[in-house]
Amino acid sequence: MWWLGVAGLLSVAVPRYAFPQTVSLHLASTAWPPFTNSPDQPRFALDLVDEALRRIQVTAETVIVDESRLSASVLATEFDGSAALWKDAEREELLLFSEPYLQNRLILVGRRGSDVSATTLAALAGKRVVLVGNYSYGDQVGTGAAPIFLRSGSEEDSLAKLLANEADYTLMDELVIDYIVRNYPDQARDRLQVGSTPLIVRPLYLAIRRTRLDAEGLIRRFNGELRRMIVDRTYHKLLHVDWIQADVDGDGRTELIFRSDQVGMTAPGRTYDLLVTAPTEKTAPADRRFYMGGNIYENWASVPENYKSTTSGRPDPDARTASIFHFAW
């Protein structure tokens, strides 16, 4: 696990200003909502990477290229790398990868009453499944027994096609589903059936060309900022989530971290797992460990009462207030 212990989390032995302020990176990515996109669109991955790099005095410019050009572009000398890349052997020869900072987890979504128990794409053979964009998901999409894939222009378009019965299912990232459930609870309950097992899980990395003399130092410092961004709640803000589950102290067990130290009177319901390594049986939130005020508490009952404020449901003044998706029902 890459999470440090609590005591070391905020004192990572990496100097913050080892590089001059003029360091810049010229990066490439595809338009891959909601992870990468133009600045006026949802782009969770680019927002996280840009913030971590800003903290180590590095500016990054990401150019959106066609998917067919991405690998060739980042493996050539045209770009310094990519802010959101999957690993493979060919890329690892020329690129230095960070620790995974996020996952693309695609969950099956159907209309209310649909069977969403499938755990593989092969189990959906012959079904119409809508996906955003023209990007692929490696060997898991387009080979063997597979669904009939339809393409959409956005997450909103995917949902519209599903509700209009133009598709049997859609595959949506768990972050988008979390947004729908929190912002459209009645519509999600009445009109959607959401699966529980990701059909596709792909970790995301920052990758920098090995030929850059500062590549190793940049990656090391970037990794250090990821650790800080969890406990200072930057992840919560940029991902638009209330609860994140992560292994804060590196013991192999996860903790729940709220967007502030005022968590409300009842244990949380829906939470976002930052990195899932394998399907596991969900533990009731009341029985999970919690990270509050720099300390870990073994269960909800042991969280001190001064953290259980009735004001936690109020809007977070530090959170982004603009809607990032606009779903029509």
C-alpha positions in Angstrom: 0.0 0.0 0.0 1.3 3.4 -0.8 -0.4 5.3 2.1 2.0 6.4 4.8 1.3 6.1 8.6 -0.6 9.0 10.1 2.4 10.5 11.8 4.4 10.5 8.6 1.7 11.5 6.3 2.1 15.2 6.6 5.9 15.1 7.1 7.0 13.2 4.0 10.7 13.6 3.7 10.5 15.3 0.4 11.5 19.0 0.2 8.7 21.1 -1.2 10.8 23.6 -3.2 13.6 21.5 -4.6 12.8 22.6 -8.2 12.8 26.1 -9.7 9.4 27.8 -10.2 9.9 27.7 -14.0 9.5 24.0 -14.3 6.7 23.1 -16.8 5.3 20.0 -18.4 3.8 19.6 -21.9 1.4 16.7 -21.5 -1.0 14.9 -23.8 -4.4 13.2 -23.1 -7.5 12.2 -24.9 -10.9 13.7 -24.2 -12.1 11.1 -21.7 -14.9 12.4 -19.5 -15.2 12.7 -16.6 -11.5 12.2 -16.1 -9.9 14.3 -18.8 -11.4 17.1 -20.9 -11.2 20.8 -21.8 -11.1 23.1 -18.8 -14.8 24.0 -18.9 -15.8 20.3 -18.6 -15.6 17.7 -15.8 -12.0 16.5 -15.6 -11.3 14.9 -12.3 -8.0 13.4 -13.2 -6.5 16.5 -14.7 -7.8 18.6 -11.8 -6.0 16.4 -9.3 -2.8 16.2 -11.2 -2.7 20.0 -11.9 -3.2 20.7 -8.2 -0.5 18.3 -7.0 2.0 19.7 -9.5 1.1 23.3 -8.6 2.0 22.5 -5.0 5.5 21.4 -6.1 6.0 24.5 -8.3 5.3 22.8 -11.6 2.9 24.0 -14.3 1.3 21.6 -16.7 -0.3 22.2 -20.0 -2.4 19.3 -21.3 -3.2 19.1 -25.0 -6.2 16.9 -26.0 -5.4 14.6 -28.8 -7.3 11.8 -30.6 -7.1 8.4 -29.0 -5.3 7.0 -32.0 -2.5 9.5 -31.4 -2.1 9.2 -27.7 0.4 6.4 -27.3 2.5 7.5 -30.2 2.5 11.1 -29.0 3.6 10.3 -25.4 6.2 7.7 -26.5 7.8 10.1 -29.0 9.4 13.4 -28.0 6.4 15.5 -28.8 5.2 15.6 -25.2 6.7 15.1 -21.7 4.1 12.5 -20.9 0.5 12.3 -19.8 -1.4 13.3 -16.7 -3.9 10.3 -17.0 -2.4 7.1 -18.4 -2.9 3.4 -18.1 0.2 1.2 -17.7 1.5 -1.3 -20.2 4.9 -2.8 -20.8 5.7 -0.7 -23.9 4.9 2.5 -22.1 6.9 1.6 -19.0 10.1 1.3 -21.1 10.0 5.0 -21.9 7.9 6.5 -19.2 8.2 6.8 -15.5 4.9 6.2 -13.7 3.6 7.7 -10.5 1.7 5.8 -7.9 -1.9 5.3 -8.9 -3.8 8.4 -7.8 -7.3 7.4 -9.0 -9.2 4.5 -10.6 -11.6 4.3 -13.5 -14.3 1.9 -12.2 -17.1 1.3 -14.6 -20.4 0.1 -13.0 -23.4 -1.3 -14.8 -26.5 0.9 -14.7 -29.9 -0.1 -16.0 -33.4 1.1 -15.8 -35.3 0.3 -12.6 -35.9 -3.4 -12.3 -33.1 -4.4 -14.6 -30.8 -7.3 -13.7 -27.4 -5.6 -12.9 -25.8 -8.6 -11.4 -23.3 -9.2 -14.3 -19.7 -9.2 -13.2 -18.1 -9.6 -16.6 -18.8 -8.0 -20.0 -19.2 -11.5 -21.5 -22.3 -11.9 -19.3 -23.8 -9.0 -21.3 -23.3 -10.6 -24.7 -26.0 -9.3 -27.1 -27.1 -6.5 -24.8 -27.0 -2.9 -25.9 -24.5 -1.1 -23.7 -23.8 2.6 -24.1 -20.3 4.0 -23.4 -19.0 7.6 -23.6 -16.7 8.5 -26.5 -14.6 6.4 -28.8 -11.9 5.3 -26.3 -11.4 1.6 -25.6 -10.7 -0.3 -22.4 -8.1 -2.7 -23.7 -8.8 -6.4 -24.1 -11.9 -6.2 -22.0 -13.9 -4.4 -24.7 -14.4 -5.5 -28.2 -13.1 -9.1 -28.1 -14.8 -12.4 -27.6 -18.4 -12.6 -26.5 -19.4 -9.0 -25.8 -22.2 -6.6 -25.6 -23.3 -4.5 -28.6 -21.5 -1.2 -27.7 -23.2 2.1 -28.5 -21.3 5.4 -28.2 -22.5 8.6 -26.6 -21.1 12.1 -26.4 -21.2 12.5 -22.6 -22.4 11.0 -19.4 -25.6 13.0 -19.7 -26.1 11.6 -23.2 -25.5 8.0 -22.0 -28.2 8.4 -19.3 -30.6 9.9 -21.8 -30.2 7.0 -24.2 -30.7 4.5 -21.4 -33.9 6.2 -20.2 -35.2 6.5 -23.7 -34.8 2.7 -24.1 -32.2 3.1 -26.8 -29.9 0.9 -24.8 -30.3 -1.9 -22.2 -27.5 -0.6 -20.0 -24.9 2.0 -19.7 -21.5 1.7 -18.1 -20.8 4.7 -15.8 -17.8 5.5 -13.7 -18.5 5.2 -10.0 -17.7 8.9 -9.4 -20.5 9.8 -11.8 -22.9 7.4 -10.1 -22.0 8.9 -6.7 -22.8 12.3 -8.1 -26.1 11.2 -9.4 -27.1 9.5 -6.2 -26.2 12.5 -4.1 -27.7 15.2 -6.4 -30.7 13.3 -7.8 -31.6 10.9 -5.0 -35.3 10.5 -5.9 -34.7 10.0 -9.6 -31.9 7.6 -9.0 -34.1 5.5 -6.6 -37.1 5.5 -8.9 -35.6 5.2 -12.3 -32.2 3.5 -12.1 -30.8 0.1 -11.1 -27.1 0.3 -10.2 -24.8 -2.6 -10.0 -22.4 -3.2 -7.1 -19.4 -4.8 -8.8 -17.1 -2.8 -11.2 -16.9 -4.6 -14.6 -13.8 -2.7 -15.5 -11.2 -1.3 -13.1 -8.2 0.7 -14.5 -5.8 2.7 -12.3 -4.6 6.1 -13.5 -1.1 7.4 -13.3 0.9 10.5 -14.1 3.6 9.4 -16.5 6.8 11.4 -17.5 9.4 10.6 -20.1 12.4 8.9 -18.5 14.7 11.0 -20.7 13.8 14.1 -18.6 16.6 14.6 -16.1 14.1 15.7 -13.4 11.6 12.9 -14.1 12.4 10.8 -11.0 12.4 13.8 -8.7 9.1 15.1 -10.1 7.4 11.8 -9.7 8.7 11.4 -6.1 7.4 14.8 -5.1 4.1 14.3 -7.0 3.5 11.1 -5.0 4.2 13.0 -1.7 1.6 15.6 -2.5 -1.0 12.9 -3.2 -0.7 11.8 0.4 -1.1 15.3 1.7 -4.1 16.0 -0.5 -6.1 13.2 1.1 -5.9 14.3 4.7 -6.3 18.0 3.9 -9.5 17.1 2.0 -8.3 18.4 -1.4 -9.4 15.1 -2.9 -12.9 15.6 -1.5 -13.1 19.0 -3.1 -11.8 18.1 -6.5 -13.8 14.8 -6.8 -17.0 16.4 -5.4 -17.4 13.6 -2.8 -18.3 13.8 0.9 -16.7 10.6 2.2 -13.5 8.9 0.9 -12.2 5.5 2.0 -8.4 5.0 2.0 -5.7 3.3 4.0 -4.4 6.3 5.9 -1.9 4.6 8.2 -0.6 1.9 5.8 -1.7 -1.1 7.9 -3.8 -2.6 5.1 -7.1 -1.5 6.7 -9.0 1.5 5.4 -10.4 4.5 7.1 -13.3 6.8 6.3 -12.4 10.5 5.9 -15.1 13.2 5.7 -14.7 16.5 3.8 -14.3 18.2 7.2 -14.0 17.3 10.9 -17.7 17.9 11.5 -19.3 14.6 10.3 -22.9 14.7 11.4 -24.9 12.7 13.9 -25.2 9.4 12.0 -22.7 7.0 10.4 -22.2 7.6 6.6 -24.1 5.6 4.0 -22.5 5.9 0.6 -18.7 6.3 0.5 -16.1 6.5 -2.3 -13.3 4.0 -2.1 -10.2 5.7 -3.5 -8.4 2.6 -4.6 -10.0 -0.9 -4.9 -7.6 -3.7 -5.3 -10.1 -6.6 -5.4 -13.8 -7.1 -4.9 -14.4 -7.3 -1.1 -17.5 -7.7 1.0 -18.6 -4.3 2.2 -18.3 -3.5 5.9 -21.1 -1.5 7.5 -19.9 2.1 7.8 -20.6 2.0 11.5 -18.0 -0.8 11.9 -15.3 0.9 9.8 -12.5 3.0 11.1 -12.6 6.8 10.9 -9.9 9.4 10.5 -10.8 12.6 12.4 -8.7 15.5 13.6 -5.4 13.7 12.9 -6.5 10.5 14.8 -7.9 7.1 13.8 -11.0 5.8 15.6 -11.8 2.1 15.5 -15.6 2.5 14.8 -18.3 5.1 14.7 -19.1 4.7 18.4 -15.6 5.7 19.3 -15.6 9.0 17.3 -15.8 11.8 19.9 -19.0 13.7 20.2 -17.4 17.0 19.3 -17.0 15.8 15.7 -20.6 14.8 15.4 -22.1 18.2 14.6 -25.6 18.8 13.2 -24.1 21.5 11.0 -22.2 19.1 8.8 -25.0 19.0 6.2 -24.5 22.6 5.4 -22.7 23.5 2.1 -19.0 23.3 2.4 -17.7 26.9 1.8 -14.5 25.5 0.3 -16.2 23.2 -2.2 -17.0 24.1 -5.8 -20.6 25.2 -6.1 -21.2 24.9 -9.8 -22.9 21.7 -11.1 -20.5 19.5 -13.0 -23.2 17.4 -14.7 -26.6 18.3 -15.9 -28.8 15.2 -16.2 -32.3 15.4 -17.6 -34.9 13.0 -16.3 
